[in-house]
Amino acid sequence: MFEVGEGVLIPRAETETVIDTLLRYADKAEPYTILDLCAGSGAIGITAALELPRSRVHCIEKYTAAYDYLARNTARLHAINATPLLADIFDYPDTTPDIILTNPPYLTSAEMSALQTEVTHEPTTALYGSSDEWSKNSNSDGLDFYKRIFAQYTPRFMLLAETGDNQADTVAELANRAYNKGNDYTVNILTDLDGNKRVVSVIKKIGGSNG
């Protein structure tokens, strides 16, 4: 159970696809270094820490309101191998961890304008997929965070990124451009429990040249 409230995104069932995929490919006996980017409440990073107890998970969250829930959830769930960090993911020094997990903001400008009332109570910073502040005059395709994460971070083993509706194919194409210049990674798309394309996986091929 995760504590949430004003200033943090409410975890959705489709995000479980990230953890399901992680556990499909990760070895519980391995001491991975894992980054949870845009950690929010910690639903992804803390769960990863509890499921992979030999690993060290750094949960990075930029906004204080969300970070407060992240820190509380880390403590109350006794995730001793998870470390909550109040930081901007694009200023973080470790850009080559073993595993990267992320559910970044990914809503487009059109989707932001059509939000249901209950969603408008969640912070726009956790929803809007642009580095610019949301306004009704915004014009974003929701892909900014994927482009910047792929440009800055290189996983030694695996990257898993949740995507919005109808975004997975484009995000997978962006991942291929970023990571497959040397044909070192396999990029796949995973579906959620409703059969929607939801997670893009980037997994290092055995014998790849990056480590």
mmCIF file of the C-alpha atoms, coordinates in Angstrom:
data_MODEL
# 
_entry.id   MODEL 
# 
loop_
_atom_site.group_PDB 
_atom_site.id 
_atom_site.type_symbol 
_atom_site.label_atom_id 
_atom_site.label_alt_id 
_atom_site.label_comp_id 
_atom_site.label_asym_id 
_atom_site.label_entity_id 
_atom_site.label_seq_id 
_atom_site.pdbx_PDB_ins_code 
_atom_site.Cartn_x 
_atom_site.Cartn_y 
_atom_site.Cartn_z 
_atom_site.occupancy 
_atom_site.B_iso_or_equiv 
_atom_site.pdbx_formal_charge 
_atom_site.auth_seq_id 
_atom_site.auth_comp_id 
_atom_site.auth_asym_id 
_atom_site.auth_atom_id 
_atom_site.pdbx_PDB_model_num 
ATOM 1   C CA . MET A 1 1   ? 0.000   0.000   0.000   1.00 0.00 ? 1   MET A CA 1 
ATOM 2   C CA . PHE A 1 2   ? 1.348   3.411   -0.987  1.00 0.00 ? 2   PHE A CA 1 
ATOM 3   C CA . GLU A 1 3   ? 0.412   6.663   0.655   1.00 0.00 ? 3   GLU A CA 1 
ATOM 4   C CA . VAL A 1 4   ? -0.563  9.382   -1.847  1.00 0.00 ? 4   VAL A CA 1 
ATOM 5   C CA . GLY A 1 5   ? -2.125  12.822  -1.685  1.00 0.00 ? 5   GLY A CA 1 
ATOM 6   C CA . GLU A 1 6   ? -1.966  16.302  -3.098  1.00 0.00 ? 6   GLU A CA 1 
ATOM 7   C CA . GLY A 1 7   ? 1.151   16.898  -5.167  1.00 0.00 ? 7   GLY A CA 1 
ATOM 8   C CA . VAL A 1 8   ? 1.844   13.320  -6.266  1.00 0.00 ? 8   VAL A CA 1 
ATOM 9   C CA . LEU A 1 9   ? 0.580   11.087  -9.069  1.00 0.00 ? 9   LEU A CA 1 
ATOM 10  C CA . ILE A 1 10  ? -1.778  8.281   -8.056  1.00 0.00 ? 10  ILE A CA 1 
ATOM 11  C CA . PRO A 1 11  ? -0.316  4.908   -9.168  1.00 0.00 ? 11  PRO A CA 1 
ATOM 12  C CA . ARG A 1 12  ? -2.296  3.115   -11.879 1.00 0.00 ? 12  ARG A CA 1 
ATOM 13  C CA . ALA A 1 13  ? -2.664  -0.609  -12.483 1.00 0.00 ? 13  ALA A CA 1 
ATOM 14  C CA . GLU A 1 14  ? -0.949  -0.360  -15.868 1.00 0.00 ? 14  GLU A CA 1 
ATOM 15  C CA . THR A 1 15  ? 2.276   0.653   -14.143 1.00 0.00 ? 15  THR A CA 1 
ATOM 16  C CA . GLU A 1 16  ? 2.498   -2.881  -12.740 1.00 0.00 ? 16  GLU A CA 1 
ATOM 17  C CA . THR A 1 17  ? 3.650   -3.849  -16.252 1.00 0.00 ? 17  THR A CA 1 
ATOM 18  C CA . VAL A 1 18  ? 6.988   -2.178  -15.500 1.00 0.00 ? 18  VAL A CA 1 
ATOM 19  C CA . ILE A 1 19  ? 7.533   -4.378  -12.440 1.00 0.00 ? 19  ILE A CA 1 
ATOM 20  C CA . ASP A 1 20  ? 6.241   -7.510  -14.187 1.00 0.00 ? 20  ASP A CA 1 
ATOM 21  C CA . THR A 1 21  ? 8.760   -6.936  -16.980 1.00 0.00 ? 21  THR A CA 1 
ATOM 22  C CA . LEU A 1 22  ? 11.569  -6.196  -14.542 1.00 0.00 ? 22  LEU A CA 1 
ATOM 23  C CA . LEU A 1 23  ? 10.989  -9.463  -12.712 1.00 0.00 ? 23  LEU A CA 1 
ATOM 24  C CA . ARG A 1 24  ? 10.806  -11.372 -15.983 1.00 0.00 ? 24  ARG A CA 1 
ATOM 25  C CA . TYR A 1 25  ? 14.350  -10.412 -16.931 1.00 0.00 ? 25  TYR A CA 1 
ATOM 26  C CA . ALA A 1 26  ? 16.175  -9.531  -13.705 1.00 0.00 ? 26  ALA A CA 1 
ATOM 27  C CA . ASP A 1 27  ? 18.012  -12.067 -11.550 1.00 0.00 ? 27  ASP A CA 1 
ATOM 28  C CA . LYS A 1 28  ? 17.071  -11.698 -7.878  1.00 0.00 ? 28  LYS A CA 1 
ATOM 29  C CA . ALA A 1 29  ? 20.521  -12.896 -6.877  1.00 0.00 ? 29  ALA A CA 1 
ATOM 30  C CA . GLU A 1 30  ? 22.249  -10.027 -8.681  1.00 0.00 ? 30  GLU A CA 1 
ATOM 31  C CA . PRO A 1 31  ? 23.158  -6.784  -6.833  1.00 0.00 ? 31  PRO A CA 1 
ATOM 32  C CA . TYR A 1 32  ? 21.962  -4.339  -9.477  1.00 0.00 ? 32  TYR A CA 1 
ATOM 33  C CA . THR A 1 33  ? 22.257  -0.579  -9.302  1.00 0.00 ? 33  THR A CA 1 
ATOM 34  C CA . ILE A 1 34  ? 18.797  0.702   -10.233 1.00 0.00 ? 34  ILE A CA 1 
ATOM 35  C CA . LEU A 1 35  ? 17.529  4.216   -10.911 1.00 0.00 ? 35  LEU A CA 1 
ATOM 36  C CA . ASP A 1 36  ? 13.838  5.085   -10.654 1.00 0.00 ? 36  ASP A CA 1 
ATOM 37  C CA . LEU A 1 37  ? 13.522  8.334   -12.631 1.00 0.00 ? 37  LEU A CA 1 
ATOM 38  C CA . CYS A 1 38  ? 10.567  10.649  -11.853 1.00 0.00 ? 38  CYS A CA 1 
ATOM 39  C CA . ALA A 1 39  ? 9.846   8.445   -8.838  1.00 0.00 ? 39  ALA A CA 1 
ATOM 40  C CA . GLY A 1 40  ? 6.717   10.180  -7.495  1.00 0.00 ? 40  GLY A CA 1 
ATOM 41  C CA . SER A 1 41  ? 5.230   8.130   -4.657  1.00 0.00 ? 41  SER A CA 1 
ATOM 42  C CA . GLY A 1 42  ? 7.883   5.449   -5.155  1.00 0.00 ? 42  GLY A CA 1 
ATOM 43  C CA . ALA A 1 43  ? 5.460   2.813   -6.429  1.00 0.00 ? 43  ALA A CA 1 
ATOM 44  C CA . ILE A 1 44  ? 7.950   1.578   -9.015  1.00 0.00 ? 44  ILE A CA 1 
ATOM 45  C CA . GLY A 1 45  ? 11.274  2.062   -7.256  1.00 0.00 ? 45  GLY A CA 1 
ATOM 46  C CA . ILE A 1 46  ? 10.214  0.842   -3.814  1.00 0.00 ? 46  ILE A CA 1 
ATOM 47  C CA . THR A 1 47  ? 8.502   -2.216  -5.281  1.00 0.00 ? 47  THR A CA 1 
ATOM 48  C CA . ALA A 1 48  ? 11.658  -2.968  -7.264  1.00 0.00 ? 48  ALA A CA 1 
ATOM 49  C CA . ALA A 1 49  ? 13.715  -2.673  -4.068  1.00 0.00 ? 49  ALA A CA 1 
ATOM 50  C CA . LEU A 1 50  ? 11.441  -5.052  -2.178  1.00 0.00 ? 50  LEU A CA 1 
ATOM 51  C CA . GLU A 1 51  ? 11.383  -7.580  -5.038  1.00 0.00 ? 51  GLU A CA 1 
ATOM 52  C CA . LEU A 1 52  ? 15.155  -7.392  -5.638  1.00 0.00 ? 52  LEU A CA 1 
ATOM 53  C CA . PRO A 1 53  ? 16.537  -7.160  -2.098  1.00 0.00 ? 53  PRO A CA 1 
ATOM 54  C CA . ARG A 1 54  ? 20.199  -7.478  -3.142  1.00 0.00 ? 54  ARG A CA 1 
ATOM 55  C CA . SER A 1 55  ? 19.933  -4.448  -5.404  1.00 0.00 ? 55  SER A CA 1 
ATOM 56  C CA . ARG A 1 56  ? 20.326  -0.777  -4.521  1.00 0.00 ? 56  ARG A CA 1 
ATOM 57  C CA . VAL A 1 57  ? 17.558  1.467   -5.847  1.00 0.00 ? 57  VAL A CA 1 
ATOM 58  C CA . HIS A 1 58  ? 17.901  5.252   -6.075  1.00 0.00 ? 58  HIS A CA 1 
ATOM 59  C CA . CYS A 1 59  ? 14.476  6.887   -6.378  1.00 0.00 ? 59  CYS A CA 1 
ATOM 60  C CA . ILE A 1 60  ? 14.852  10.362  -7.872  1.00 0.00 ? 60  ILE A CA 1 
ATOM 61  C CA . GLU A 1 61  ? 12.086  12.955  -7.555  1.00 0.00 ? 61  GLU A CA 1 
ATOM 62  C CA . LYS A 1 62  ? 12.352  16.663  -8.321  1.00 0.00 ? 62  LYS A CA 1 
ATOM 63  C CA . TYR A 1 63  ? 9.293   18.094  -6.563  1.00 0.00 ? 63  TYR A CA 1 
ATOM 64  C CA . THR A 1 64  ? 9.132   18.461  -2.787  1.00 0.00 ? 64  THR A CA 1 
ATOM 65  C CA . ALA A 1 65  ? 5.450   17.558  -2.406  1.00 0.00 ? 65  ALA A CA 1 
ATOM 66  C CA . ALA A 1 66  ? 5.926   14.250  -4.223  1.00 0.00 ? 66  ALA A CA 1 
ATOM 67  C CA . TYR A 1 67  ? 9.273   13.612  -2.529  1.00 0.00 ? 67  TYR A CA 1 
ATOM 68  C CA . ASP A 1 68  ? 7.614   13.800  0.895   1.00 0.00 ? 68  ASP A CA 1 
ATOM 69  C CA . TYR A 1 69  ? 5.385   10.856  -0.053  1.00 0.00 ? 69  TYR A CA 1 
ATOM 70  C CA . LEU A 1 70  ? 8.349   9.042   -1.568  1.00 0.00 ? 70  LEU A CA 1 
ATOM 71  C CA . ALA A 1 71  ? 10.332  9.352   1.654   1.00 0.00 ? 71  ALA A CA 1 
ATOM 72  C CA . ARG A 1 72  ? 7.387   8.313   3.825   1.00 0.00 ? 72  ARG A CA 1 
ATOM 73  C CA . ASN A 1 73  ? 6.568   5.299   1.663   1.00 0.00 ? 73  ASN A CA 1 
ATOM 74  C CA . THR A 1 74  ? 10.199  4.188   1.676   1.00 0.00 ? 74  THR A CA 1 
ATOM 75  C CA . ALA A 1 75  ? 10.222  4.254   5.483   1.00 0.00 ? 75  ALA A CA 1 
ATOM 76  C CA . ARG A 1 76  ? 6.799   2.744   6.120   1.00 0.00 ? 76  ARG A CA 1 
ATOM 77  C CA . LEU A 1 77  ? 7.403   -0.153  3.704   1.00 0.00 ? 77  LEU A CA 1 
ATOM 78  C CA . HIS A 1 78  ? 10.858  -0.812  5.201   1.00 0.00 ? 78  HIS A CA 1 
ATOM 79  C CA . ALA A 1 79  ? 12.586  -0.635  1.822   1.00 0.00 ? 79  ALA A CA 1 
ATOM 80  C CA . ILE A 1 80  ? 16.061  -0.464  3.355   1.00 0.00 ? 80  ILE A CA 1 
ATOM 81  C CA . ASN A 1 81  ? 17.771  -0.853  -0.030  1.00 0.00 ? 81  ASN A CA 1 
ATOM 82  C CA . ALA A 1 82  ? 15.875  2.096   -1.569  1.00 0.00 ? 82  ALA A CA 1 
ATOM 83  C CA . THR A 1 83  ? 17.165  5.644   -1.250  1.00 0.00 ? 83  THR A CA 1 
ATOM 84  C CA . PRO A 1 84  ? 14.807  8.574   -1.907  1.00 0.00 ? 84  PRO A CA 1 
ATOM 85  C CA . LEU A 1 85  ? 16.603  11.520  -3.502  1.00 0.00 ? 85  LEU A CA 1 
ATOM 86  C CA . LEU A 1 86  ? 15.286  15.049  -3.997  1.00 0.00 ? 86  LEU A CA 1 
ATOM 87  C CA . ALA A 1 87  ? 16.950  15.925  -7.301  1.00 0.00 ? 87  ALA A CA 1 
ATOM 88  C CA . ASP A 1 88  ? 16.411  16.731  -10.960 1.00 0.00 ? 88  ASP A CA 1 
ATOM 89  C CA . ILE A 1 89  ? 16.922  13.578  -13.042 1.00 0.00 ? 89  ILE A CA 1 
ATOM 90  C CA . PHE A 1 90  ? 18.761  15.639  -15.657 1.00 0.00 ? 90  PHE A CA 1 
ATOM 91  C CA . ASP A 1 91  ? 21.323  16.769  -13.100 1.00 0.00 ? 91  ASP A CA 1 
ATOM 92  C CA . TYR A 1 92  ? 21.942  13.331  -11.599 1.00 0.00 ? 92  TYR A CA 1 
ATOM 93  C CA . PRO A 1 93  ? 25.591  12.182  -11.937 1.00 0.00 ? 93  PRO A CA 1 
ATOM 94  C CA . ASP A 1 94  ? 25.151  8.410   -12.399 1.00 0.00 ? 94  ASP A CA 1 
ATOM 95  C CA . THR A 1 95  ? 23.996  8.037   -16.001 1.00 0.00 ? 95  THR A CA 1 
ATOM 96  C CA . THR A 1 96  ? 25.085  4.418   -16.522 1.00 0.00 ? 96  THR A CA 1 
ATOM 97  C CA . PRO A 1 97  ? 23.317  2.277   -13.883 1.00 0.00 ? 97  PRO A CA 1 
ATOM 98  C CA . ASP A 1 98  ? 22.524  -1.368  -14.437 1.00 0.00 ? 98  ASP A CA 1 
ATOM 99  C CA . ILE A 1 99  ? 18.778  -0.784  -14.688 1.00 0.00 ? 99  ILE A CA 1 
ATOM 100 C CA . ILE A 1 100 ? 16.661  2.299   -15.365 1.00 0.00 ? 100 ILE A CA 1 
ATOM 101 C CA . LEU A 1 101 ? 12.955  2.369   -14.524 1.00 0.00 ? 101 LEU A CA 1 
ATOM 102 C CA . THR A 1 102 ? 10.747  5.323   -15.370 1.00 0.00 ? 102 THR A CA 1 
ATOM 103 C CA . ASN A 1 103 ? 7.154   6.434   -15.644 1.00 0.00 ? 103 ASN A CA 1 
ATOM 104 C CA . PRO A 1 104 ? 7.800   10.003  -16.807 1.00 0.00 ? 104 PRO A CA 1 
ATOM 105 C CA . PRO A 1 105 ? 5.192   12.679  -17.564 1.00 0.00 ? 105 PRO A CA 1 
ATOM 106 C CA . TYR A 1 106 ? 3.863   11.840  -21.026 1.00 0.00 ? 106 TYR A CA 1 
ATOM 107 C CA . LEU A 1 107 ? 0.502   13.497  -21.687 1.00 0.00 ? 107 LEU A CA 1 
ATOM 108 C CA . THR A 1 108 ? 0.254   15.595  -24.828 1.00 0.00 ? 108 THR A CA 1 
ATOM 109 C CA . SER A 1 109 ? -1.167  19.113  -24.942 1.00 0.00 ? 109 SER A CA 1 
ATOM 110 C CA . ALA A 1 110 ? -4.412  17.769  -26.424 1.00 0.00 ? 110 ALA A CA 1 
ATOM 111 C CA . GLU A 1 111 ? -4.723  15.165  -23.651 1.00 0.00 ? 111 GLU A CA 1 
ATOM 112 C CA . MET A 1 112 ? -4.081  17.793  -20.970 1.00 0.00 ? 112 MET A CA 1 
ATOM 113 C CA . SER A 1 113 ? -6.911  19.906  -22.369 1.00 0.00 ? 113 SER A CA 1 
ATOM 114 C CA . ALA A 1 114 ? -9.303  16.948  -22.222 1.00 0.00 ? 114 ALA A CA 1 
ATOM 115 C CA . LEU A 1 115 ? -8.481  15.648  -18.726 1.00 0.00 ? 115 LEU A CA 1 
ATOM 116 C CA . GLN A 1 116 ? -11.307 14.236  -16.666 1.00 0.00 ? 116 GLN A CA 1 
ATOM 117 C CA . THR A 1 117 ? -12.137 16.228  -13.539 1.00 0.00 ? 117 THR A CA 1 
ATOM 118 C CA . GLU A 1 118 ? -10.653 13.707  -11.105 1.00 0.00 ? 118 GLU A CA 1 
ATOM 119 C CA . VAL A 1 119 ? -7.293  13.778  -12.891 1.00 0.00 ? 119 VAL A CA 1 
ATOM 120 C CA . THR A 1 120 ? -7.031  17.560  -12.695 1.00 0.00 ? 120 THR A CA 1 
ATOM 121 C CA . HIS A 1 121 ? -6.387  17.165  -8.950  1.00 0.00 ? 121 HIS A CA 1 
ATOM 122 C CA . GLU A 1 122 ? -3.024  15.570  -9.744  1.00 0.00 ? 122 GLU A CA 1 
ATOM 123 C CA . PRO A 1 123 ? 0.030   17.767  -10.358 1.00 0.00 ? 123 PRO A CA 1 
ATOM 124 C CA . THR A 1 124 ? 0.486   18.846  -13.974 1.00 0.00 ? 124 THR A CA 1 
ATOM 125 C CA . THR A 1 125 ? 4.237   18.360  -13.518 1.00 0.00 ? 125 THR A CA 1 
ATOM 126 C CA . ALA A 1 126 ? 3.598   14.612  -13.193 1.00 0.00 ? 126 ALA A CA 1 
ATOM 127 C CA . LEU A 1 127 ? 1.290   14.499  -16.206 1.00 0.00 ? 127 LEU A CA 1 
ATOM 128 C CA . TYR A 1 128 ? 2.461   16.881  -18.909 1.00 0.00 ? 128 TYR A CA 1 
ATOM 129 C CA . GLY A 1 129 ? 5.125   15.359  -21.138 1.00 0.00 ? 129 GLY A CA 1 
ATOM 130 C CA . SER A 1 130 ? 7.060   18.544  -21.778 1.00 0.00 ? 130 SER A CA 1 
ATOM 131 C CA . SER A 1 131 ? 9.851   20.381  -20.015 1.00 0.00 ? 131 SER A CA 1 
ATOM 132 C CA . ASP A 1 132 ? 7.788   23.570  -20.423 1.00 0.00 ? 132 ASP A CA 1 
ATOM 133 C CA . GLU A 1 133 ? 5.085   24.562  -17.963 1.00 0.00 ? 133 GLU A CA 1 
ATOM 134 C CA . TRP A 1 134 ? 1.596   23.491  -19.002 1.00 0.00 ? 134 TRP A CA 1 
ATOM 135 C CA . SER A 1 135 ? -0.773  26.123  -20.387 1.00 0.00 ? 135 SER A CA 1 
ATOM 136 C CA . LYS A 1 136 ? -3.764  26.025  -22.716 1.00 0.00 ? 136 LYS A CA 1 
ATOM 137 C CA . ASN A 1 137 ? -1.522  27.471  -25.406 1.00 0.00 ? 137 ASN A CA 1 
ATOM 138 C CA . SER A 1 138 ? 0.996   24.634  -25.089 1.00 0.00 ? 138 SER A CA 1 
ATOM 139 C CA . ASN A 1 139 ? 1.763   22.389  -28.030 1.00 0.00 ? 139 ASN A CA 1 
ATOM 140 C CA . SER A 1 140 ? 3.624   19.244  -26.973 1.00 0.00 ? 140 SER A CA 1 
ATOM 141 C CA . ASP A 1 141 ? 3.625   15.691  -28.296 1.00 0.00 ? 141 ASP A CA 1 
ATOM 142 C CA . GLY A 1 142 ? 4.395   14.364  -24.796 1.00 0.00 ? 142 GLY A CA 1 
ATOM 143 C CA . LEU A 1 143 ? 7.760   12.885  -25.783 1.00 0.00 ? 143 LEU A CA 1 
ATOM 144 C CA . ASP A 1 144 ? 10.210  15.379  -24.266 1.00 0.00 ? 144 ASP A CA 1 
ATOM 145 C CA . PHE A 1 145 ? 11.162  13.270  -21.251 1.00 0.00 ? 145 PHE A CA 1 
ATOM 146 C CA . TYR A 1 146 ? 11.821  10.138  -23.308 1.00 0.00 ? 146 TYR A CA 1 
ATOM 147 C CA . LYS A 1 147 ? 14.084  12.052  -25.694 1.00 0.00 ? 147 LYS A CA 1 
ATOM 148 C CA . ARG A 1 148 ? 16.066  13.619  -22.851 1.00 0.00 ? 148 ARG A CA 1 
ATOM 149 C CA . ILE A 1 149 ? 16.318  10.402  -20.799 1.00 0.00 ? 149 ILE A CA 1 
ATOM 150 C CA . PHE A 1 150 ? 17.488  8.381   -23.816 1.00 0.00 ? 150 PHE A CA 1 
ATOM 151 C CA . ALA A 1 151 ? 20.037  11.061  -24.679 1.00 0.00 ? 151 ALA A CA 1 
ATOM 152 C CA . GLN A 1 152 ? 21.484  11.228  -21.165 1.00 0.00 ? 152 GLN A CA 1 
ATOM 153 C CA . TYR A 1 153 ? 21.200  7.723   -19.682 1.00 0.00 ? 153 TYR A CA 1 
ATOM 154 C CA . THR A 1 154 ? 22.669  4.411   -20.859 1.00 0.00 ? 154 THR A CA 1 
ATOM 155 C CA . PRO A 1 155 ? 21.688  1.238   -18.978 1.00 0.00 ? 155 PRO A CA 1 
ATOM 156 C CA . ARG A 1 156 ? 24.322  -1.424  -18.573 1.00 0.00 ? 156 ARG A CA 1 
ATOM 157 C CA . PHE A 1 157 ? 21.562  -4.033  -18.575 1.00 0.00 ? 157 PHE A CA 1 
ATOM 158 C CA . MET A 1 158 ? 18.002  -2.783  -19.010 1.00 0.00 ? 158 MET A CA 1 
ATOM 159 C CA . LEU A 1 159 ? 15.741  0.255   -19.309 1.00 0.00 ? 159 LEU A CA 1 
ATOM 160 C CA . LEU A 1 160 ? 11.976  0.049   -18.838 1.00 0.00 ? 160 LEU A CA 1 
ATOM 161 C CA . ALA A 1 161 ? 9.798   3.057   -19.656 1.00 0.00 ? 161 ALA A CA 1 
ATOM 162 C CA . GLU A 1 162 ? 6.045   3.312   -19.264 1.00 0.00 ? 162 GLU A CA 1 
ATOM 163 C CA . THR A 1 163 ? 4.360   5.084   -22.173 1.00 0.00 ? 163 THR A CA 1 
ATOM 164 C CA . GLY A 1 164 ? 1.035   6.784   -22.787 1.00 0.00 ? 164 GLY A CA 1 
ATOM 165 C CA . ASP A 1 165 ? -1.746  5.541   -25.025 1.00 0.00 ? 165 ASP A CA 1 
ATOM 166 C CA . ASN A 1 166 ? -0.616  5.339   -28.671 1.00 0.00 ? 166 ASN A CA 1 
ATOM 167 C CA . GLN A 1 167 ? 2.948   6.363   -27.773 1.00 0.00 ? 167 GLN A CA 1 
ATOM 168 C CA . ALA A 1 168 ? 4.746   3.029   -27.453 1.00 0.00 ? 168 ALA A CA 1 
ATOM 169 C CA . ASP A 1 169 ? 5.669   2.635   -31.132 1.00 0.00 ? 169 ASP A CA 1 
ATOM 170 C CA . THR A 1 170 ? 7.139   6.136   -31.293 1.00 0.00 ? 170 THR A CA 1 
ATOM 171 C CA . VAL A 1 171 ? 9.008   5.741   -27.994 1.00 0.00 ? 171 VAL A CA 1 
ATOM 172 C CA . ALA A 1 172 ? 10.410  2.399   -29.189 1.00 0.00 ? 172 ALA A CA 1 
ATOM 173 C CA . GLU A 1 173 ? 11.620  4.104   -32.356 1.00 0.00 ? 173 GLU A CA 1 
ATOM 174 C CA . LEU A 1 174 ? 13.295  6.823   -30.264 1.00 0.00 ? 174 LEU A CA 1 
ATOM 175 C CA . ALA A 1 175 ? 14.944  4.123   -28.134 1.00 0.00 ? 175 ALA A CA 1 
ATOM 176 C CA . ASN A 1 176 ? 16.223  2.311   -31.205 1.00 0.00 ? 176 ASN A CA 1 
ATOM 177 C CA . ARG A 1 177 ? 17.775  5.498   -32.543 1.00 0.00 ? 177 ARG A CA 1 
ATOM 178 C CA . ALA A 1 178 ? 19.407  6.242   -29.201 1.00 0.00 ? 178 ALA A CA 1 
ATOM 179 C CA . TYR A 1 179 ? 20.689  2.812   -28.227 1.00 0.00 ? 179 TYR A CA 1 
ATOM 180 C CA . ASN A 1 180 ? 21.137  0.727   -31.335 1.00 0.00 ? 180 ASN A CA 1 
ATOM 181 C CA . LYS A 1 181 ? 23.858  2.618   -33.171 1.00 0.00 ? 181 LYS A CA 1 
ATOM 182 C CA . GLY A 1 182 ? 26.074  -0.371  -32.464 1.00 0.00 ? 182 GLY A CA 1 
ATOM 183 C CA . ASN A 1 183 ? 23.259  -2.933  -32.471 1.00 0.00 ? 183 ASN A CA 1 
ATOM 184 C CA . ASP A 1 184 ? 23.896  -3.536  -28.755 1.00 0.00 ? 184 ASP A CA 1 
ATOM 185 C CA . TYR A 1 185 ? 20.318  -3.552  -27.438 1.00 0.00 ? 185 TYR A CA 1 
ATOM 186 C CA . THR A 1 186 ? 17.015  -5.264  -28.091 1.00 0.00 ? 186 THR A CA 1 
ATOM 187 C CA . VAL A 1 187 ? 14.000  -2.934  -27.994 1.00 0.00 ? 187 VAL A CA 1 
ATOM 188 C CA . ASN A 1 188 ? 10.548  -4.406  -27.385 1.00 0.00 ? 188 ASN A CA 1 
ATOM 189 C CA . ILE A 1 189 ? 7.031   -3.250  -26.510 1.00 0.00 ? 189 ILE A CA 1 
ATOM 190 C CA . LEU A 1 190 ? 5.055   -4.895  -23.674 1.00 0.00 ? 190 LEU A CA 1 
ATOM 191 C CA . THR A 1 191 ? 1.278   -4.749  -23.203 1.00 0.00 ? 191 THR A CA 1 
ATOM 192 C CA . ASP A 1 192 ? -0.562  -4.029  -19.959 1.00 0.00 ? 192 ASP A CA 1 
ATOM 193 C CA . LEU A 1 193 ? -3.377  -6.087  -18.413 1.00 0.00 ? 193 LEU A CA 1 
ATOM 194 C CA . ASP A 1 194 ? -5.881  -4.474  -20.791 1.00 0.00 ? 194 ASP A CA 1 
ATOM 195 C CA . GLY A 1 195 ? -3.835  -5.410  -23.841 1.00 0.00 ? 195 GLY A CA 1 
ATOM 196 C CA . ASN A 1 196 ? -2.642  -1.861  -24.518 1.00 0.00 ? 196 ASN A CA 1 
ATOM 197 C CA . LYS A 1 197 ? 0.944   -1.183  -25.580 1.00 0.00 ? 197 LYS A CA 1 
ATOM 198 C CA . ARG A 1 198 ? 2.351   0.227   -22.337 1.00 0.00 ? 198 ARG A CA 1 
ATOM 199 C CA . VAL A 1 199 ? 6.057   -0.372  -21.688 1.00 0.00 ? 199 VAL A CA 1 
ATOM 200 C CA . VAL A 1 200 ? 9.111   -0.046  -23.898 1.00 0.00 ? 200 VAL A CA 1 
ATOM 201 C CA . SER A 1 201 ? 12.008  -2.286  -22.866 1.00 0.00 ? 201 SER A CA 1 
ATOM 202 C CA . VAL A 1 202 ? 15.627  -1.732  -23.853 1.00 0.00 ? 202 VAL A CA 1 
ATOM 203 C CA . ILE A 1 203 ? 17.747  -4.777  -22.956 1.00 0.00 ? 203 ILE A CA 1 
ATOM 204 C CA . LYS A 1 204 ? 21.481  -5.205  -23.520 1.00 0.00 ? 204 LYS A CA 1 
ATOM 205 C CA . LYS A 1 205 ? 22.378  -8.041  -25.842 1.00 0.00 ? 205 LYS A CA 1 
ATOM 206 C CA . ILE A 1 206 ? 24.841  -10.593 -24.486 1.00 0.00 ? 206 ILE A CA 1 
ATOM 207 C CA . GLY A 1 207 ? 28.288  -9.674  -25.712 1.00 0.00 ? 207 GLY A CA 1 
ATOM 208 C CA . GLY A 1 208 ? 27.331  -6.060  -26.542 1.00 0.00 ? 208 GLY A CA 1 
ATOM 209 C CA . SER A 1 209 ? 30.104  -3.513  -26.699 1.00 0.00 ? 209 SER A CA 1 
ATOM 210 C CA . ASN A 1 210 ? 29.043  -1.209  -23.844 1.00 0.00 ? 210 ASN A CA 1 
ATOM 211 C CA . GLY A 1 211 ? 30.007  -3.397  -20.892 1.00 0.00 ? 211 GLY A CA 1 
# 
